[in-house]
Amino acid sequence: MPGAVIDEWQRTGPQAVRGNLARRLRELADAGLLDIAAGAEAAAARHLSLLVGGVTLETYFGALPMGADEAEEYVRGAVWAFLKLYGMRGGGAGE
């Protein structure tokens, strides 16, 4: 595949999603629902994408079947890990 095609796919796909996710995480942090330091929202978005994106890797991009229950368990575990790191302490989102 030509490099320009891959670059465009990255720009309009994964990078756009991570950018939108970072903005939303910043909104949630500003609302007091997540504990993300200013300027760290892009790293938090990458972290969440890596955790949840594990389903894609486990199934080799959908080539291997994964049942709905297994996928849900995987994503729940990923969200739990994310909230342990970025959730508010003392009764907030991470408790």
PARO-535444 format. One record per atom (N, C-alpha, C): residue number from 0; chain; atom name; x, y, z. Coordinates in pm, whole numbers, plus 50000, padded with zeros to 5 digits. Layout:
 num chaine atome  east north    up
 NUM      A    CA     X     Y     Z
...
//
This chain:
 num chaine atome  east north    up
   0      A     N 50085 49883 50000
   0      A    CA 50000 50000 50000
   0      A     C 50090 50124 50000
   1      A     N 50056 50222 49922
   1      A    CA 50135 50346 49920
   1      A     C 50132 50417 50056
   2      A     N 50244 50476 50092
   2      A    CA 50253 50547 50219
   2      A     C 50150 50657 50234
   3      A     N 50117 50726 50124
   3      A    CA 50019 50834 50130
   3      A     C 49881 50782 50169
   4      A     N 49847 50663 50125
   4      A    CA 49717 50603 50160
   4      A     C 49714 50571 50309
   5      A     N 49820 50512 50359
   5      A    CA 49828 50480 50501
   5      A     C 49825 50607 50585
   6      A     N 49898 50708 50543
   6      A    CA 49897 50836 50615
   6      A     C 49758 50896 50621
   7      A     N 49686 50893 50511
   7      A    CA 49550 50949 50508
   7      A     C 49456 50868 50596
   8      A     N 49469 50736 50591
   8      A    CA 49386 50652 50677
   8      A     C 49415 50682 50824
   9      A     N 49542 50695 50861
   9      A    CA 49578 50729 50998
   9      A     C 49517 50863 51039
  10      A     N 49528 50962 50950
  10      A    CA 49479 51097 50981
  10      A     C 49328 51099 50999
  11      A     N 49255 51032 50911
  11      A    CA 49108 51039 50915
  11      A     C 49046 50930 51002
  12      A     N 49123 50830 51039
  12      A    CA 49072 50720 51121
  12      A     C 49124 50726 51262
  13      A     N 49229 50650 51291
  13      A    CA 49278 50640 51429
  13      A     C 49314 50772 51495
  14      A     N 49384 50860 51424
  14      A    CA 49423 50988 51485
  14      A     C 49301 51075 51514
  15      A     N 49204 51075 51423
  15      A    CA 49082 51154 51445
  15      A     C 49004 51101 51565
  16      A     N 48993 50969 51576
  16      A    CA 48922 50909 51689
  16      A     C 48992 50943 51819
  17      A     N 49125 50926 51824
  17      A    CA 49198 50958 51947
  17      A     C 49186 51107 51982
  18      A     N 49185 51194 51883
  18      A    CA 49169 51336 51909
  18      A     C 49033 51367 51969
  19      A     N 48929 51310 51912
  19      A    CA 48794 51330 51965
  19      A     C 48781 51271 52105
  20      A     N 48840 51153 52125
  20      A    CA 48836 51091 52256
  20      A     C 48911 51176 52358
  21      A     N 49025 51229 52321
  21      A    CA 49102 51316 52412
  21      A     C 49020 51439 52451
  22      A     N 48952 51499 52356
  22      A    CA 48868 51616 52388
  22      A     C 48756 51578 52485
  23      A     N 48694 51464 52462
  23      A    CA 48585 51421 52551
  23      A     C 48638 51388 52690
  24      A     N 48753 51323 52698
  24      A    CA 48813 51295 52828
  24      A     C 48846 51423 52902
  25      A     N 48893 51525 52830
  25      A    CA 48921 51654 52893
  25      A     C 48793 51714 52949
  26      A     N 48682 51705 52875
  26      A    CA 48553 51755 52924
  26      A     C 48512 51683 53052
  27      A     N 48528 51550 53054
  27      A    CA 48492 51473 53172
  27      A     C 48583 51507 53290
  28      A     N 48710 51530 53263
  28      A    CA 48802 51570 53371
  28      A     C 48765 51708 53423
  29      A     N 48734 51800 53332
  29      A    CA 48695 51936 53373
  29      A     C 48566 51935 53454
  30      A     N 48480 51836 53429
  30      A    CA 48355 51824 53503
  30      A     C 48375 51751 53637
  31      A     N 48499 51710 53665
  31      A    CA 48527 51644 53792
  31      A     C 48497 51495 53793
  32      A     N 48479 51435 53675
  32      A    CA 48444 51293 53669
  32      A     C 48564 51202 53646
  33      A     N 48674 51257 53598
  33      A    CA 48798 51182 53578
  33      A     C 48913 51264 53634
  34      A     N 49019 51196 53670
  34      A    CA 49138 51260 53724
  34      A     C 49249 51252 53619
  35      A     N 49246 51346 53525
  35      A    CA 49344 51351 53416
  35      A     C 49410 51488 53422
  36      A     N 49541 51488 53440
  36      A    CA 49615 51613 53448
  36      A     C 49602 51691 53317
  37      A     N 49601 51822 53327
  37      A    CA 49597 51906 53207
  37      A     C 49713 51869 53117
  38      A     N 49684 51850 52991
  38      A    CA 49785 51813 52893
  38      A     C 49806 51664 52879
  39      A     N 49745 51584 52967
  39      A    CA 49763 51439 52962
  39      A     C 49646 51367 52896
  40      A     N 49549 51443 52843
  40      A    CA 49432 51378 52786
  40      A     C 49464 51293 52663
  41      A     N 49562 51333 52584
  41      A    CA 49600 51254 52467
  41      A     C 49658 51119 52510
  42      A     N 49739 51121 52615
  42      A    CA 49795 50996 52666
  42      A     C 49683 50908 52723
  43      A     N 49588 50967 52793
  43      A    CA 49476 50891 52847
  43      A     C 49393 50830 52734
  44      A     N 49373 50904 52627
  44      A    CA 49297 50853 52512
  44      A     C 49370 50736 52448
  45      A     N 49502 50748 52434
  45      A    CA 49581 50637 52378
  45      A     C 49571 50515 52468
  46      A     N 49579 50538 52599
  46      A    CA 49572 50429 52695
  46      A     C 49438 50357 52683
  47      A     N 49328 50432 52680
  47      A    CA 49197 50371 52668
  47      A     C 49184 50297 52536
  48      A     N 49233 50355 52428
  48      A    CA 49227 50289 52298
  48      A     C 49304 50158 52299
  49      A     N 49420 50157 52363
  49      A    CA 49499 50034 52371
  49      A     C 49427 49928 52453
  50      A     N 49367 49968 52563
  50      A    CA 49298 49872 52647
  50      A     C 49178 49810 52575
  51      A     N 49092 49894 52520
  51      A    CA 48971 49846 52456
  51      A     C 49003 49782 52321
  52      A     N 49104 49833 52252
  52      A    CA 49142 49779 52122
  52      A     C 49200 49640 52130
  53      A     N 49225 49590 52249
  53      A    CA 49276 49455 52265
  53      A     C 49184 49351 52206
  54      A     N 49055 49377 52203
  54      A    CA 48961 49284 52141
  54      A     C 48998 49265 51994
  55      A     N 49035 49372 51928
  55      A    CA 49074 49364 51788
  55      A     C 49197 49276 51772
  56      A     N 49293 49293 51859
  56      A    CA 49415 49213 51853
  56      A     C 49388 49067 51887
  57      A     N 49306 49043 51989
  57      A    CA 49275 48906 52030
  57      A     C 49205 48827 51919
  58      A     N 49130 48896 51836
  58      A    CA 49056 48829 51728
  58      A     C 49127 48842 51593
  59      A     N 49250 48893 51595
  59      A    CA 49324 48916 51470
  59      A     C 49238 48994 51371
  60      A     N 49190 49110 51420
  60      A    CA 49109 49202 51340
  60      A     C 48982 49136 51289
  61      A     N 48922 49055 51373
  61      A    CA 48794 48992 51340
  61      A     C 48805 48859 51269
  62      A     N 48925 48810 51244
  62      A    CA 48942 48683 51173
  62      A     C 48903 48564 51261
  63      A     N 48922 48577 51392
  63      A    CA 48883 48472 51485
  63      A     C 48759 48515 51560
  64      A     N 48667 48424 51581
  64      A    CA 48543 48462 51651
  64      A     C 48568 48491 51799
  65      A     N 48491 48584 51850
  65      A    CA 48488 48613 51993
  65      A     C 48342 48634 52028
  66      A     N 48295 48558 52122
  66      A    CA 48156 48570 52163
  66      A     C 48128 48704 52229
  67      A     N 48002 48742 52226
  67      A    CA 47961 48870 52283
  67      A     C 47995 48878 52432
  68      A     N 47975 48768 52504
  68      A    CA 48006 48769 52647
  68      A     C 48155 48788 52672
  69      A     N 48237 48721 52591
  69      A    CA 48382 48734 52606
  69      A     C 48428 48876 52572
  70      A     N 48372 48932 52465
  70      A    CA 48408 49069 52426
  70      A     C 48366 49168 52535
  71      A     N 48246 49149 52589
  71      A    CA 48199 49239 52694
  71      A     C 48288 49229 52818
  72      A     N 48326 49107 52854
  72      A    CA 48415 49089 52970
  72      A     C 48549 49157 52946
  73      A     N 48602 49145 52825
  73      A    CA 48730 49207 52792
  73      A     C 48720 49359 52803
  74      A     N 48615 49416 52746
  74      A    CA 48598 49561 52748
  74      A     C 48572 49610 52890
  75      A     N 48491 49538 52966
  75      A    CA 48467 49576 53106
  75      A     C 48599 49581 53185
  76      A     N 48683 49479 53164
  76      A    CA 48813 49477 53231
  76      A     C 48900 49595 53191
  77      A     N 48895 49630 53063
  77      A    CA 48973 49743 53014
  77      A     C 48924 49874 53074
  78      A     N 48794 49891 53080
  78      A    CA 48737 50013 53138
  78      A     C 48768 50018 53288
  79      A     N 48760 49904 53355
  79      A    CA 48795 49900 53497
  79      A     C 48939 49947 53517
  80      A     N 49032 49894 53435
  80      A    CA 49173 49934 53446
  80      A     C 49189 50084 53420
  81      A     N 49120 50136 53321
  81      A    CA 49127 50279 53289
  81      A     C 49078 50362 53408
  82      A     N 48966 50322 53466
  82      A    CA 48911 50398 53578
  82      A     C 48997 50385 53704
  83      A     N 49066 50273 53722
  83      A    CA 49158 50262 53834
  83      A     C 49271 50364 53821
  84      A     N 49310 50393 53698
  84      A    CA 49419 50488 53676
  84      A     C 49369 50632 53673
  85      A     N 49254 50656 53609
  85      A    CA 49208 50793 53586
  85      A     C 49080 50830 53659
  86      A     N 49021 50736 53731
  86      A    CA 48897 50766 53803
  86      A     C 48922 50855 53923
  87      A     N 48822 50929 53962
  87      A    CA 48832 51016 54079
  87      A     C 48840 50931 54205
  88      A     N 48922 50973 54298
  88      A    CA 48936 50901 54425
  88      A     C 48829 50950 54521
  89      A     N 48790 50862 54611
  89      A    CA 48698 50901 54717
  89      A     C 48553 50918 54673
  90      A     N 48502 50821 54598
  90      A    CA 48359 50822 54565
  90      A     C 48327 50875 54427
  91      A     N 48425 50905 54346
  91      A    CA 48399 50954 54210
  91      A     C 48382 50839 54114
  92      A     N 48415 50863 53988
  92      A    CA 48392 50768 53881
  92      A     C 48469 50638 53901
  93      A     N 48582 50641 53968
  93      A    CA 48664 50523 53981
  93      A     C 48630 50435 54101
  94      A     N 48535 50475 54181
  94      A    CA 48502 50398 54301
  94      A     C 48387 50305 54276
//
